[in-house]
Amino acid sequence: MWGGRFSERPDAIMEEINASIDVDRHLYAQDIAASKAHAAMLAAQGIISAEDANGIGQGLDTVLSEIRKGTFDFKRSLEDIHMNVESRLAELIGPAAGRLHTARSRNDQVATDFRLYVRDAIDEFDAALAAFQRALVKRAIEHAGTVMPGFTHLQTAQPVTFGHHLLAYVEMAARDRGRFADARRRLNESPLGAAALAGTSFPIDREATAEALGFERPMANSLDAVSDRDFVLETLSAAAITAVHLSRFAEEIVVWTSPLVGLVRLSDKFTTGSSIMPQKRNPDAAELVRAKTGRVIGALTALLIVMKGLPLAYQKDMQEDKEGAIEAFAALSLAIRAMTGMVEDLVPDEARMKLAAGDGYATATDLADWLVRTLNMPFRDAHHVTGRIVARAAKDGVALHQLSLQAMQEIEPRITAEALRVLSVEASVQSRTSFGGTAPDNVASQAQAWAKRLESERK
Ligand code: ARG
């Protein structure tokens, strides 16, 4: 394709390091769509004949169906997807194929193809995250009043509801979707027609190709158009944050399903057995979601390093933008779907959750709050008094709600029987009615509001 100036074949190692077809073959649909838009525009502008444009369009459709059927012969000697497609087009339709590359370059071509590919990935993430949210909300409605221990420092802190915990991930996924949508808005401009770097002398219509490919507008600067990879970096950043969220949730599932903790059980569908220990039920899917985060963060880091220090405009380094990103997107897509499956599958052990919620004097703050509210004690003093009561319960080896009123009154004589009532885990969660708090009524109405929102965006 570029052999005019060359008399020798490239070295085998040159071919191996230069070829990108093993990776950019994933972009075949976008490459063909962009070529069809380009050819139609060239004809509309009178740059090529309508007959040639027709032939090119039909030939490209044939190439597309060959690739889809798996009969297309990808050749490394043809370097990349652009030249593989064009070469096959020439076999199919003859010399007219050579007119397709008028007024464009592989530089604007690859930038266009990859923008389209990343845009498709963003749309897939958005749909997958919406499904993840719907699964979470469904379980949150079911468990709006299911009491579980809330943790800080992974120590039992205060009782919360399981529904509240699940809704925290709904909020995270909403921000993730917002970041993807934001990246998509900036991504959605067309580089096509920037040509190699300087634009072209042909009277092309960049608005027309932009519109045909669903872009908002053509990119305004041809140098920027061929050398910008912000759209990949932004999408990978959003992907990395999403992966971190999923990983945190996956870690919780690993901890919760451990027999030492036993707050949640996963069915056979999302666990595996051990080849040697017959009793084992391993949360492999959650562990792999946790691990796949590495690929996503790795791809972001790698591309930031590739781009750092690259002068304008296109540099071959940029060919390295695809492999990591494509792998990372596949990993994230699978991770979202796996977490969605686990959310649907998991069964909380409600009795154990409730018991654990009261462990470790988890309602101590409720007692301190009672002292503040009822005896008008400054919170710091109430904290101290409660601390002494907890110490007494620990010494006697009983839970806070099992300590006698008399024992409490030895420490603070003004405590009445009414104080004992705030010590149950149910009373504790029910009292947390502040906006965003864990009270079952709050959780139920938040979950219902989310269900409505997620339902209405489907229409
Ligand atoms: N395979 C190349 C890439 O992915 C396409 C652009 C090649 N451009 C060039 N001037 N060699 O970046």
Residues whose N, C-alpha, C, O or C-beta is under 5 A from the ligand:
A	BS01	LIG	S20 D80 R106 N107 V110 M318 Q319
